[in-house]
């Protein structure tokens, strides 16, 4: 079987096992069946796997971890029962780009490239519940229960990047902003205080607010705030006494979680709202000057970009592991109905990483 067909077939097989977030057990069981006994050491944590291809004991060589999540976003209704299928050089399936193609590349590399043909030891970190809240992500459990992962000299998240090397990532903070008013009949609104109208100042401010550019490692990251949900009102003829808005703040490397929270809380005070932080995910530095990142850039030939989104490189960095993003999936296909992956990008991704891993 050619490399291209092996990668396509492996990705298709991974996509054939449904694994929307919270339902990853069947896929984890299948991958565990494939790797158990084939590699020096395999550890399972809940529905996540760590494959230590060269064993757990330090060898004196650097350890490189290839990381990918097994879960997908919930499956779109129109995609149920229709996938996977190949057509026109593409593989159509939920999770094909985000990120079962990346998982297939990692597994294929571990099988095809023995220790003697690598400059490093190799670990695969295949985990569940990435597509949900930060605290529920099983990579946190893996880092706590498999300490060998934290000694990695570099971790690569094979998230969809169109095979660009995307460094760092912006942090993400969600907050509920609550506006309080007083109910009244909508025919006599002066007898109450409209909480939805009070939220107008927030919306006007954000509508005019430009992004804030921050540079790290020669790359530009953009800090932005957006209202992504807003709710208010109990009946169509009642002045609403409550209005809540979900505010999402994407903040650049170098800003701490406390600093991001303080900025959100200051904005809430400015517009007369009460803020409750509901989810906080840290940013990640670019590591542009890290020697293994430089090696990866030079050997892969990948174009360099800032990661204007959140990925688990930030969680890895919190654990002391330098990390970057590089994967075969199409960024524009992540979370889409009718999601597809360009099969030629699988082989390209494999060869880029193989050049990096060889001595």
C-alpha positions in Angstrom: 0.0 0.0 0.0 1.4 3.4 -0.9 1.9 6.0 1.8 -0.9 8.2 0.3 -3.4 5.3 0.3 -2.3 4.1 3.8 -3.0 7.6 5.2 -6.3 7.9 3.4 -7.5 4.5 4.5 -6.4 5.2 8.1 -8.2 8.5 8.2 -11.3 7.0 6.7 -11.3 4.2 9.3 -11.0 6.7 12.1 -13.9 8.8 10.6 -16.0 5.6 10.3 -16.2 5.5 14.2 -18.4 8.2 15.5 -16.8 10.2 18.3 -18.8 13.4 19.0 -17.7 15.0 22.3 -18.7 12.8 25.2 -19.0 9.7 23.0 -15.3 8.9 22.4 -15.1 5.5 24.1 -15.6 3.4 20.9 -12.9 5.2 19.0 -10.5 5.1 21.9 -11.1 1.4 22.2 -10.4 0.9 18.5 -7.2 2.9 18.6 -6.0 1.2 21.7 -6.6 -2.2 20.0 -4.3 -1.0 17.1 -1.5 0.3 19.3 -1.5 -2.1 22.3 1.4 -4.5 21.9 2.8 -2.7 18.9 4.7 0.0 20.9 6.9 -0.1 24.0 4.3 1.4 26.3 0.7 2.4 26.0 -1.2 4.2 28.9 -5.0 4.8 28.9 -6.5 7.6 30.9 -10.3 7.6 30.8 -11.0 7.7 27.0 -7.5 9.1 26.1 -4.3 7.3 25.2 -0.6 8.0 25.5 1.7 5.9 23.3 5.3 6.0 24.4 6.8 4.6 21.3 10.3 4.1 22.8 9.3 3.3 26.4 8.9 5.4 29.5 12.6 5.6 30.6 14.5 8.7 29.5 17.0 7.7 26.7 19.1 10.9 26.7 17.4 12.0 23.4 14.8 14.7 23.4 11.1 13.6 23.5 8.7 14.9 20.8 5.0 14.5 21.4 2.5 14.4 18.6 -0.9 15.4 20.0 -4.4 15.1 18.7 -7.9 14.9 20.0 -10.3 12.0 19.2 -13.5 13.8 19.6 -15.5 15.9 17.1 -18.1 18.6 17.5 -21.6 17.2 17.7 -22.6 15.8 14.3 -24.7 18.0 12.1 -28.2 16.5 11.4 -27.6 16.6 7.7 -24.4 14.5 8.1 -25.9 11.6 10.1 -25.5 8.3 8.3 -23.9 9.7 5.2 -20.2 9.5 5.8 -17.3 8.8 5.4 -17.0 8.9 1.6 -14.2 9.7 -0.9 -14.9 12.0 -3.8 -12.8 14.2 -6.0 -9.6 13.7 -4.0 -11.4 14.6 -0.7 -12.6 12.6 2.2 -16.0 13.8 3.5 -16.8 13.0 7.2 -17.4 14.7 10.5 -14.0 15.3 12.0 -12.0 14.6 8.8 -10.2 18.0 9.0 -10.7 18.6 12.7 -8.8 16.4 13.4 -8.9 12.8 12.5 -6.5 13.4 9.6 -3.9 14.7 12.0 -4.4 11.7 14.3 -3.9 9.4 11.3 -0.6 11.1 10.4 0.6 10.8 13.9 -0.2 7.0 14.0 1.4 6.4 10.6 4.6 8.2 11.6 4.9 6.2 14.8 4.5 2.9 12.9 6.7 3.7 9.8 9.6 5.7 11.4 11.5 3.5 13.9 13.7 4.9 16.6 16.9 4.4 14.7 15.6 6.7 12.0 14.6 9.6 14.4 16.7 12.2 16.2 14.3 11.9 19.1 12.0 9.7 21.2 8.4 9.8 20.1 5.1 10.0 22.1 1.6 10.1 20.8 -1.0 11.9 23.0 -4.5 11.1 21.7 -7.1 12.6 24.0 -10.8 13.3 24.4 -13.3 16.1 25.2 -11.2 18.8 23.5 -14.3 20.4 21.9 -15.8 21.5 25.2 -15.0 23.5 28.3 -11.4 23.9 29.3 -11.9 22.1 32.7 -13.5 19.0 31.0 -10.7 18.4 28.5 -9.0 15.1 29.2 -5.6 16.4 28.2 -5.5 17.9 31.7 -6.0 14.4 33.1 -3.3 13.0 30.9 -0.8 15.6 32.0 -1.5 14.8 35.6 -1.5 11.0 35.3 1.3 10.4 32.7 4.2 12.6 33.9 6.4 11.4 31.0 4.4 13.8 28.7 5.6 16.8 30.6 9.2 16.1 29.9 8.6 16.5 26.1 11.1 19.0 24.5 8.4 19.9 22.0 4.7 19.1 21.5 3.0 19.4 18.2 -0.8 19.7 18.1 -1.8 18.3 14.7 -4.9 20.6 14.6 -6.1 21.8 11.2 -3.7 24.5 10.0 -3.7 23.9 6.2 -0.2 22.5 6.9 1.0 26.0 8.0 3.2 26.2 11.1 1.0 28.2 13.4 2.8 29.4 16.5 1.3 30.3 19.9 -2.4 30.9 20.4 -4.7 33.6 21.7 -6.3 32.9 25.0 -10.1 32.7 25.4 -12.3 34.0 28.2 -16.1 33.9 28.4 -18.1 36.0 30.7 -21.8 36.5 31.4 -22.7 40.2 31.6 -26.0 40.8 33.4 -28.0 44.0 33.0 -30.8 44.6 35.6 -33.9 46.7 35.0 -37.5 46.9 36.2 -40.5 45.3 34.6 -43.4 47.4 33.2 -46.2 47.1 30.6 -44.7 47.9 27.2 -47.4 50.5 26.7 -46.1 52.4 29.7 -42.3 51.8 29.5 -41.6 54.9 31.6 -42.9 52.9 34.6 -40.0 50.5 34.3 -36.4 50.3 33.2 -35.6 48.3 30.1 -32.7 45.9 30.8 -32.2 45.1 27.0 -31.9 48.8 26.2 -29.3 49.2 29.0 -27.2 46.6 27.1 -27.2 48.9 24.1 -24.2 50.8 25.3 -22.1 47.6 25.4 -23.2 46.7 21.9 -22.5 50.2 20.5 -19.0 50.2 22.2 -18.0 46.8 20.8 -19.4 47.6 17.4 -16.9 50.5 17.1 -14.1 48.8 19.0 -11.1 48.1 16.8 -8.9 45.0 17.4 -5.7 45.5 19.4 -2.6 44.2 17.7 0.1 42.5 19.9 3.3 41.1 18.5 5.1 38.1 19.8 8.0 36.3 18.0 7.6 38.6 15.1 4.0 37.5 14.6 0.8 39.6 15.0 -2.0 38.4 17.3 -5.3 40.4 17.5 -7.2 40.9 20.8 -10.9 41.1 20.1 -14.1 41.2 22.2 -17.4 39.9 20.9 -20.9 39.4 22.2 -21.8 35.9 21.0 -25.2 35.5 22.7 -27.8 37.8 24.2 -31.0 37.0 26.0 -33.7 39.1 27.6 -37.5 39.5 28.0 -40.3 37.3 29.2 -43.2 38.3 27.1 -43.7 40.5 24.0 -45.7 43.1 25.9 -43.5 43.3 29.0 -40.5 45.6 29.5 -37.7 43.2 30.3 -36.1 43.4 33.8 -33.1 41.2 32.9 -30.7 40.9 30.0 -27.7 38.7 29.8 -24.9 38.7 27.2 -22.1 36.2 26.6 -18.9 38.1 26.1 -15.9 36.3 24.5 -12.5 37.9 24.9 -9.7 36.6 22.7 -6.4 37.9 24.2 -2.8 37.7 23.0 0.2 35.9 24.3 1.8 37.6 27.2 -1.5 38.6 28.9 -2.3 36.6 32.0 -5.7 35.2 32.9 -6.0 37.7 35.8 -5.2 40.6 33.4 -7.8 39.4 30.9 -10.4 39.0 33.7 -9.7 42.5 35.0 -10.3 43.9 31.5 -13.6 42.2 31.2 -14.7 43.3 34.6 -13.7 46.9 33.9 -15.7 46.9 30.7 -18.7 45.5 32.6 -18.5 48.4 35.2 -18.2 50.9 32.4 -21.5 49.8 30.8 -23.4 49.2 34.0 -23.3 45.4 34.1 -22.3 42.7 36.5 -19.7 40.3 35.1 -19.3 36.6 35.9 -16.4 34.8 34.3 -17.6 31.4 33.1 -14.7 29.9 31.2 -11.0 30.8 31.0 -8.3 29.4 28.7 -4.8 30.7 28.8 -2.8 32.1 25.8 0.4 30.5 24.6 3.7 32.2 23.6 5.0 31.8 20.1 8.2 29.9 21.0 9.5 31.3 17.7 13.1 31.2 18.9 12.9 27.7 20.4 15.6 25.5 18.6 13.2 22.7 17.8 10.7 25.1 16.4 13.4 26.6 14.2 14.4 23.1 13.2 10.8 22.3 12.3 10.4 25.4 10.3 13.6 24.9 8.4 13.1 21.2 7.6 9.4 21.3 6.9 9.4 24.4 4.8 6.0 25.3 6.3 4.8 28.9 6.1 4.7 30.6 9.4 1.5 32.1 11.0 0.2 33.3 14.3 -2.6 31.1 15.7 -5.6 33.4 15.9 -7.6 30.9 17.9 -7.2 28.8 21.0 -5.7 25.3 21.0 -4.2 23.0 23.5 -0.7 24.3 22.9 -1.7 26.7 25.7 -2.4 23.9 28.2 0.8 22.2 27.2 2.7 25.4 27.7 1.2 25.7 31.2 2.6 22.3 32.0 6.1 23.5 30.9 6.0 21.9 27.4 6.8 24.2 24.4 4.2 23.6 21.8 3.1 24.6 18.3 0.4 23.8 15.8 0.9 22.0 12.5 -1.7 19.7 10.8 -3.2 18.6 7.5 -6.8 19.7 8.0 -8.4 22.7 6.4 -9.1 25.4 9.0 -12.1 26.6 7.0 -13.7 23.1 7.3 -13.5 22.8 11.1 -17.0 22.4 12.7 -18.7 22.6 9.3 -21.6 20.5 7.9 -20.3 18.4 5.1 -16.7 18.6 6.5 -14.0 17.5 4.1 -10.2 16.9 4.0 -8.0 17.2 1.0 -6.3 13.8 0.9 -3.2 15.1 -0.7 -2.6 17.2 2.4 -2.2 14.1 4.5 0.8 12.9 2.6 2.3 16.4 2.6 1.8 16.6 6.4 3.5 13.2 6.9 6.5 14.1 4.7 7.0 17.5 6.4 7.0 15.9 9.9 9.2 13.0 8.7 11.8 15.5 7.5 11.7 17.1 11.0 12.0 13.8 12.8 14.8 12.3 10.8 18.4 12.9 12.1 
